[in-house]
């Protein structure tokens, strides 16, 4: 139940953030891109973790995961928040 609660909060947070960063006229395109990118990321992560585990076990699997977290962090550096109040016009 704890995992389910954390997962639900994380999912709600992602949905809130994607809607906060999008413009009103691009909502459907941005949300669609988010879900497509999320699915692609899950596929790549699953394949990379399985492949790295087969090659060198848990240490390489954790190292690959850490590398992917680093790449994700680098990607977030390009996000600029112009107006974080979605209800403000």
C-alpha positions as CSV (number, residue, x, y, z in Angstrom):
1,X,0.0,0.0,0.0
2,X,2.9,2.3,0.7
3,X,4.3,1.8,-2.8
4,X,0.9,2.5,-4.3
5,X,0.5,5.7,-2.3
6,X,4.0,6.9,-3.4
7,X,3.4,5.9,-7.0
8,X,0.0,7.8,-7.0
9,X,1.6,11.0,-5.6
10,X,4.4,10.8,-8.1
11,X,2.0,10.3,-11.0
12,X,-0.1,13.2,-9.9
13,X,3.0,15.4,-9.5
14,X,4.1,14.5,-13.1
15,X,0.7,15.3,-14.5
16,X,0.6,18.7,-12.6
17,X,4.1,19.6,-13.8
18,X,3.5,18.7,-17.5
19,X,0.3,20.8,-17.4
20,X,2.1,23.7,-15.6
21,X,4.9,23.9,-18.2
22,X,2.7,23.8,-21.3
23,X,0.8,26.6,-23.1
24,X,-2.9,26.5,-23.4
25,X,-2.9,26.1,-27.2
26,X,-0.3,23.2,-27.1
27,X,-1.7,21.1,-24.2
28,X,-2.6,18.0,-26.3
29,X,0.6,18.0,-28.2
30,X,2.8,18.4,-25.0
31,X,0.9,15.9,-23.0
32,X,1.0,13.4,-25.9
33,X,4.8,14.0,-26.2
34,X,5.2,13.5,-22.5
35,X,3.5,10.1,-22.5
36,X,5.3,9.0,-25.6
37,X,8.7,10.0,-24.1
38,X,7.7,8.3,-20.8
39,X,7.0,5.0,-22.6
40,X,10.2,5.2,-24.7
41,X,12.2,5.9,-21.5
42,X,10.7,3.0,-19.7
43,X,11.5,0.7,-22.7
44,X,15.1,1.9,-23.0
45,X,15.6,1.6,-19.2
46,X,14.2,-1.9,-19.1
47,X,16.4,-3.0,-22.0
48,X,19.5,-1.3,-20.7
49,X,19.1,-2.7,-17.2
50,X,18.5,-6.2,-18.4
51,X,21.4,-6.0,-20.9
52,X,23.8,-4.6,-18.3
53,X,22.8,-7.1,-15.7
54,X,23.4,-10.0,-18.2
55,X,26.9,-8.6,-18.9
56,X,28.3,-7.8,-15.5
57,X,25.6,-8.2,-12.9
58,X,24.2,-5.8,-10.3
59,X,27.2,-3.4,-10.2
60,X,27.0,-2.5,-13.9
61,X,23.2,-2.4,-13.7
62,X,23.4,0.2,-10.9
63,X,26.1,2.1,-12.8
64,X,24.0,2.3,-15.9
65,X,21.0,3.5,-13.8
66,X,23.2,6.2,-12.2
67,X,24.4,7.3,-15.7
68,X,20.8,7.5,-16.9
69,X,19.9,9.6,-13.8
70,X,22.8,11.9,-14.7
71,X,21.6,12.3,-18.3
72,X,18.1,13.0,-17.0
73,X,19.4,15.7,-14.7
74,X,21.4,17.3,-17.5
75,X,18.2,17.4,-19.6
76,X,16.3,19.2,-16.8
77,X,18.9,22.0,-16.7
78,X,17.3,23.3,-20.0
79,X,13.9,23.7,-18.4
80,X,13.2,27.4,-17.6
81,X,10.1,28.4,-15.6
82,X,8.6,31.6,-16.9
83,X,5.3,31.6,-15.0
84,X,4.7,28.9,-12.4
85,X,1.2,30.2,-11.4
86,X,-1.1,28.3,-13.8
87,X,-4.3,30.1,-12.7
88,X,-2.8,33.6,-13.2
89,X,-3.7,35.4,-16.4
